[in-house]
């Protein structure tokens, strides 16, 4: 299945919560790359063998830079592990690594001066691509640094290996690098000694920040770059393995960009057999994206991007009054009830059929669920301190389909450790409760909903995923009476997941 979507700017009062952008924009590109993999990744290669392998991917990069330049792109982003592939161990990765000088210390254009540093053939080629294409180029590669045994953290082999992003300007000069902080079972690489907040300046759009893949789930460096350094544009190489129903690439990356009102350029690997697909250019205006689980080919996305000139911190959004919710019967009724006020003829809110409460594993966590009953109604469910509410109305109903509202407030400990608070309305994979929380990509039921919860964190990422991996923005979202909510009506595709995915970063280390 393939999705290529373009969404419009949200209307109404919510524009108050979005950034302000300049009238002028620029063109950006991301490339979802079906990286040529080394089938003998466990066996150490020679340097020449590694270069022959990487040349296959570099040749593809060169073609995409040329194609993007013809469309006027000012910047192009390539995915994580795009040059050598993945699965390597510490020994087999070594021939692929290059020394990368600190661009904050050294001014170096590898295309013009290729012999300044030995063993930098890949840097040379990337630099020339940027120069010949007259665009900024962001790529991910392996880096090596020698270290002394007097360094207590120096590995036994006397060198550090880093998963590193490099940035070249339109002249081919190396202007930034970033060493990945949050490694995801990457045993070939080391964690740098300190977290890096990598920022580079451009003449066409100001400042950009950089982080990589798994970093996006943590405060450092991802959220810190945005909140503490005021970065409004992020380049994001990733090798993201989709995990439904809450963490597919297009679903979460678009939600992250929406929550902060930023431009996020996400370039993913394209290997459907590893559940890797999903790239996008997510902006406050539009979000063209690509998801294809069937094709074996890569995909170049090129789009016009707004220049964001100011930003309102999402954690400081003012509470929304009931007056702003006029016409949204479900949540308006909840707001007024919480205030002790009365409202007559609240319509669907009057129906509150008690669904069955049950527990099931979703995303490796033990969620508390309540099943939806009937064509319309309102339900709530709690987990620890988090209580989630949904009011819904189905415009059509397919016999045998099952939906459930789930809540989870706790520490996630599988494939990473981090604290989440989640309210999620999910389509179950079958008609029995034990299928709720499983992978689902298709749906036919059109559902209008209002979803809210009493979150303890201000970092909440609103996700709406529909049939065949279509993503939507909420009609309205924000805070009201210490509850965070989102409302969506009139979708043209069946609902798969609607979630408020909260990250309580302060509790990651101390729970």
C-alpha positions in Angstrom: 0.0 0.0 0.0 1.2 3.5 -0.7 0.2 6.7 1.0 1.2 10.2 -0.3 -0.8 12.8 1.5 -0.9 16.6 1.7 -2.9 18.1 4.6 -4.1 21.7 4.9 -3.6 24.2 7.7 -6.0 23.8 10.6 -8.6 26.5 10.7 -10.3 28.4 13.5 -8.9 29.3 17.0 -6.3 26.6 16.9 -4.1 28.8 14.6 -3.3 30.7 17.8 -1.4 27.7 19.0 0.6 27.3 15.8 3.8 29.1 14.8 4.0 32.2 12.6 5.7 31.6 9.3 7.1 34.0 6.8 5.6 34.6 3.4 8.6 33.2 1.7 9.6 29.5 1.9 12.1 27.2 0.5 12.2 23.7 -1.1 13.4 20.7 0.9 13.9 17.1 0.1 14.1 13.8 2.0 15.0 10.5 0.5 13.6 7.2 1.7 16.4 4.9 0.8 16.4 1.2 0.1 20.0 0.8 1.2 22.0 -1.8 -0.5 22.9 -4.2 2.3 26.0 -6.3 2.8 24.8 -9.9 3.0 28.1 -10.8 4.8 27.8 -8.2 7.5 29.3 -10.5 10.2 32.5 -11.0 8.3 35.0 -8.1 8.5 35.8 -6.6 5.1 38.8 -4.7 3.9 38.7 -0.9 3.6 38.5 -1.3 -0.2 35.7 -3.8 0.1 33.8 -1.5 2.4 34.3 1.4 -0.1 33.0 -0.8 -3.0 29.9 -1.6 -1.0 29.3 2.0 0.0 29.8 3.2 -3.5 26.6 1.4 -4.5 24.7 3.6 -2.0 26.6 6.7 -2.8 25.8 6.4 -6.5 22.1 6.3 -5.5 22.6 9.4 -3.3 24.2 11.2 -6.2 21.2 10.5 -8.4 18.8 11.8 -5.8 20.8 15.0 -5.3 20.6 15.6 -9.0 16.9 15.0 -9.1 16.3 17.2 -6.1 18.4 20.0 -7.5 16.3 20.1 -10.6 13.3 20.8 -8.4 15.1 23.6 -6.6 15.8 21.9 -3.3 17.9 23.9 -0.8 18.5 20.9 1.5 18.3 17.1 1.2 18.2 14.6 4.1 19.3 10.9 3.8 18.4 8.2 6.3 20.3 6.6 9.2 22.6 3.7 8.2 22.0 4.6 4.5 25.6 4.1 3.3 26.7 0.8 5.0 23.4 -0.7 6.1 22.9 -2.3 9.4 23.4 -5.5 11.5 27.1 -4.9 11.9 29.1 -5.8 15.0 32.0 -3.8 16.3 34.6 -5.7 14.3 32.8 -5.8 11.0 31.8 -2.1 11.1 35.4 -0.8 11.4 36.4 -0.7 7.7 33.3 1.5 7.0 34.3 4.2 9.6 36.0 7.4 8.9 37.6 10.1 11.1 35.4 13.2 11.1 36.9 16.5 12.4 35.0 18.8 14.5 33.5 21.5 12.2 33.4 23.9 15.2 37.2 23.7 15.3 38.2 23.0 11.7 37.0 24.7 8.5 37.2 22.0 5.9 35.8 21.4 2.4 36.5 17.8 1.6 35.6 18.3 -2.1 38.2 21.0 -2.6 40.8 19.6 -0.2 40.3 15.8 -0.2 43.8 14.9 1.2 43.8 16.9 4.4 42.6 13.8 6.3 43.4 10.2 5.4 40.6 7.7 5.0 37.9 10.2 4.3 36.7 9.0 0.8 33.1 9.0 1.8 33.2 12.5 3.2 34.8 13.6 0.0 32.0 12.2 -2.1 29.3 13.6 0.1 30.9 17.1 0.0 31.1 17.1 -3.8 27.4 16.0 -4.0 26.4 19.0 -1.9 28.7 21.3 -3.9 27.6 20.1 -7.3 23.9 20.2 -6.3 24.2 23.6 -4.7 22.4 22.4 -1.6 22.9 21.5 2.0 23.2 17.8 2.4 22.6 15.7 5.6 23.8 12.1 5.7 24.5 9.5 8.4 27.7 7.5 8.5 30.1 5.7 10.9 32.8 7.7 12.7 36.0 6.5 14.4 38.1 8.3 16.9 41.3 7.0 18.6 41.5 7.2 22.3 44.2 6.7 25.0 44.0 3.9 27.4 44.3 6.5 30.1 40.8 7.5 29.2 38.6 5.4 31.6 35.9 5.1 28.9 38.2 4.2 26.1 37.1 0.8 24.6 39.6 -2.1 24.7 40.4 -1.7 21.0 41.6 1.9 21.6 39.0 3.7 19.5 35.5 5.1 19.7 32.8 4.2 17.2 30.0 6.8 16.7 26.8 6.8 14.8 27.2 10.2 13.2 25.2 12.7 11.1 27.2 15.1 8.9 26.0 18.3 7.3 27.6 20.0 4.3 26.6 23.4 3.0 25.9 24.3 -0.6 29.7 24.8 -1.2 30.6 21.4 0.2 32.0 22.6 3.5 31.4 20.4 6.5 29.4 22.7 8.8 28.0 20.3 11.5 28.2 16.8 12.9 26.1 15.0 15.5 27.0 11.8 17.4 23.9 9.8 18.3 23.1 9.9 22.0 20.3 7.3 22.4 21.5 4.1 20.7 19.0 1.4 20.0 20.8 -1.9 20.5 23.6 -0.7 18.3 26.5 -2.8 19.6 28.9 -1.6 16.9 28.8 2.0 18.3 29.6 3.8 21.5 27.6 6.5 23.3 29.5 9.9 23.2 30.7 11.2 26.6 28.2 14.1 26.6 24.9 14.8 24.8 25.3 17.2 21.9 23.0 19.9 20.8 24.0 20.2 17.2 22.8 23.3 15.3 23.8 24.7 12.0 22.9 28.0 10.2 21.6 28.4 6.7 21.3 31.5 4.5 17.9 30.5 3.2 16.0 29.5 6.4 18.1 30.2 9.5 18.9 27.6 12.1 18.4 23.8 11.9 18.9 21.2 14.6 19.9 17.5 14.2 19.2 14.3 16.0 18.8 10.6 15.0 16.1 8.0 15.1 15.6 6.8 18.7 16.6 10.2 20.0 13.1 11.5 19.2 11.6 9.6 22.1 13.7 11.3 24.7 14.1 14.8 26.2 17.8 14.9 25.3 18.7 16.0 22.8 15.4 16.2 20.9 13.0 18.2 23.1 15.9 20.2 24.6 16.9 21.5 21.1 13.4 22.8 20.6 12.6 24.1 24.1 15.9 25.3 25.3 17.6 26.4 22.1 14.6 27.6 20.1 15.3 25.4 17.1 12.3 25.4 14.8 13.6 23.1 12.0 14.9 19.6 12.6 16.7 17.2 10.2 16.1 13.7 11.2 17.9 10.7 9.6 16.3 7.5 10.9 16.1 3.7 10.4 12.7 3.4 12.0 11.0 0.0 12.4 7.2 0.6 12.5 5.5 -0.6 15.6 1.7 -0.3 15.6 -0.7 0.8 16.9 1.2 3.8 18.4 4.7 4.1 17.0 4.7 3.8 13.2 7.1 6.3 11.6 4.6 8.6 9.8 2.2 8.5 12.8 4.6 9.5 15.6 6.9 11.8 13.6 4.0 13.9 12.3 2.6 14.0 15.9 5.9 15.2 17.2 6.2 18.0 14.6 2.5 19.0 15.3 3.0 19.2 19.0 5.9 21.6 18.7 4.8 23.4 15.6 8.1 22.8 13.8 9.4 21.7 10.5 10.7 18.1 10.8 12.5 16.4 7.8 12.4 12.7 8.4 14.3 10.4 6.1 13.8 6.7 6.7 15.2 3.5 5.4 13.0 1.5 3.0 13.0 -2.2 3.9 9.4 -3.4 4.3 10.7 -6.9 5.4 12.2 -5.1 8.5 9.0 -2.9 8.9 11.1 0.0 7.7 9.2 2.6 5.7 7.7 6.0 6.4 9.3 9.4 5.6 7.9 12.9 5.5 8.3 16.6 5.4 6.2 17.6 8.4 5.4 21.3 8.7 2.7 23.5 10.3 1.2 24.1 6.8 1.3 20.7 5.1 2.9 17.3 5.6 3.6 15.3 2.5 4.7 11.8 3.5 5.4 8.4 2.1 4.5 5.0 3.4 4.8 1.9 1.2 4.9 -1.6 2.5 4.9 -3.3 -0.9 7.4 -1.6 -3.2 11.1 -2.4 -3.0 12.1 1.0 -4.4 13.2 4.2 -2.6 11.3 7.5 -2.8 12.3 11.1 -3.1 10.0 13.6 -1.5 10.3 17.3 -2.4 8.1 20.0 -1.0 7.8 23.7 -0.3 8.4 24.5 3.3 7.4 27.6 5.4 10.0 29.6 7.2 8.9 29.7 10.8 9.7 33.1 12.4 8.2 32.6 15.9 7.0 29.7 18.0 4.8 29.3 21.0 5.9 26.7 23.4 3.3 23.9 23.4 3.7 23.4 27.1 2.5 26.9 27.7 -0.6 26.8 25.7 -3.4 28.7 27.5 -6.4 26.7 28.7 -9.3 26.7 26.3 -12.6 27.9 27.6 -16.0 26.2 27.0 -16.9 29.1 24.7 -14.2 28.1 22.3 -15.7 24.6 22.2 -19.2 25.7 21.3 -20.7 23.2 19.0 -18.5 20.3 20.2 -21.2 18.8 22.4 -19.3 15.9 24.0 -16.3 17.8 25.4 -18.2 21.0 26.0 -20.5 19.0 28.3 -17.6 17.6 30.1 -16.0 21.0 30.6 -19.3 22.5 32.0 -19.8 19.5 34.2 -16.3 19.8 35.7 -17.2 23.5 36.4 -20.4 22.5 38.2 -22.5 24.2 35.5 -25.6 22.7 33.9 -26.2 22.3 30.2 -29.4 21.0 28.8 -29.7 18.9 25.6 -26.2 17.7 25.6 -27.1 15.1 23.1 -24.8 12.1 22.7 -23.2 12.8 26.1 -26.4 11.4 27.7 -25.6 7.9 26.4 -23.0 6.2 28.5 -23.3 2.4 27.9 -20.9 0.7 30.2 -18.5 -1.4 28.1 -16.5 -4.3 29.4 -13.3 -3.5 31.2 -10.3 -5.7 30.5 -6.5 -5.7 30.5 -4.3 -6.5 27.5 -0.7 -6.0 26.4 -0.2 -3.2 23.8 3.3 -2.1 22.8 4.6 -4.4 25.5 2.7 -2.5 28.3 -0.3 -3.7 30.3 -3.1 -1.4 29.2 -6.5 -1.1 30.9 -9.2 -1.1 28.2 -12.9 -0.5 28.0 -14.8 -1.7 24.9 -16.9 0.7 22.8 -20.6 -0.3 22.5 -23.2 1.0 20.1 -23.0 3.6 17.4 -22.4 6.5 19.9 -21.6 7.0 23.5 -19.0 8.2 26.0 -16.6 6.1 28.1 -13.8 6.6 30.5 -11.0 4.4 31.9 -8.1 5.0 34.3 -4.6 3.7 34.8 -2.8 4.9 38.0 -3.3 8.7 38.0 -4.3 9.0 34.4 -8.0 8.9 33.4 -8.9 8.8 29.7 -12.3 9.8 28.2 -13.8 9.4 24.8 -17.1 10.5 23.3 -17.7 9.0 19.9 -20.2 8.7 17.1 -19.9 6.1 14.2 -21.4 7.1 10.9 -21.2 3.5 9.8 -20.6 0.3 11.5 -19.2 -3.0 10.3 -20.5 -6.1 12.1 -17.8 -7.8 14.1 -15.5 -4.8 14.4 -14.3 -4.0 17.9 -12.9 -0.8 19.2 -11.5 -0.1 22.7 -10.3 2.9 24.7 -7.1 2.1 26.5 -5.1 3.9 29.2 -1.5 3.4 30.4 0.4 5.4 33.0 3.7 3.8 33.8 7.3 3.0 32.9 7.9 1.3 29.5 10.8 -1.1 29.9 10.9 -3.1 26.6 13.3 -2.0 23.8 14.1 1.1 25.8 13.1 2.6 29.2 10.9 5.6 29.3 7.8 6.8 31.1 4.5 7.2 29.1 1.0 8.4 29.8 -1.3 7.3 26.9 -4.9 7.6 26.1 -5.6 5.5 22.9 -8.7 4.7 21.0 -7.8 1.6 18.9 -9.3 -0.7 16.4 -8.8 -4.3 17.6 -7.4 -6.9 15.2 -10.4 -9.2 15.7 -13.7 -9.4 17.5 -12.3 -10.7 20.8 -10.7 -8.6 23.5 -7.4 -10.4 23.3 -6.8 -8.8 19.9 -7.0 -5.2 21.2 -3.6 -3.6 20.9 -2.3 -5.8 18.0 -1.1 -4.5 14.7 -3.9 -3.1 12.5 -3.6 -1.2 9.2 -7.1 -1.3 7.7 -10.4 0.0 9.0 -13.8 0.9 7.5 -15.6 2.5 10.4 -15.9 6.3 10.1 -15.8 7.6 13.7 -16.1 11.2 15.0 -14.5 11.4 18.4 -13.4 13.6 21.2 -10.6 12.2 23.3 -9.2 13.7 26.5 -7.3 12.9 29.7 -5.9 14.5 32.9 -2.3 14.2 31.9 0.5 15.0 34.4 2.9 15.9 31.6 2.7 18.8 29.2 4.5 16.8 26.4 1.6 15.1 24.6 1.8 14.0 21.0 -1.6 13.8 19.2 -1.9 10.9 16.7 -4.6 10.0 14.3 -4.0 7.0 12.0 -6.6 5.8 9.5 -7.1 3.1 7.0 -4.1 2.1 4.9 -1.7 4.2 7.0 -3.3 7.6 6.3 -2.5 10.2 8.9 -4.7 13.2 10.0 -4.4 16.2 12.2 -7.0 16.9 14.9 -9.6 19.6 14.1 -8.9 21.2 17.5 -6.6 20.3 20.4 -5.4 21.9 23.6 -5.9 22.2 27.3 -9.2 22.7 29.1 -9.7 22.2 32.9 -6.3 20.5 33.3 -7.3 18.0 30.6 -5.5 17.7 27.3 -7.9 16.9 24.4 -8.3 16.5 20.7 -11.4 16.5 18.5 -11.7 15.0 15.0 -14.8 14.8 12.8 -15.6 14.1 9.2 -12.7 11.7 8.4 -12.8 10.2 4.9 -11.2 6.9 6.0 -11.8 4.4 8.7 -10.2 5.0 12.1 -7.3 2.7 13.1 -5.9 4.7 16.1 -6.5 7.9 17.8 -4.0 8.5 20.6 -2.7 11.2 23.0 0.8 9.8 23.5 2.3 11.5 26.5 5.9 11.4 27.5 6.7 12.2 31.2 10.4 12.8 30.6 11.2 13.7 34.2 10.2 10.2 35.4 12.4 8.3 32.9 15.3 8.1 35.4 13.6 8.3 38.8 10.5 6.2 38.7 
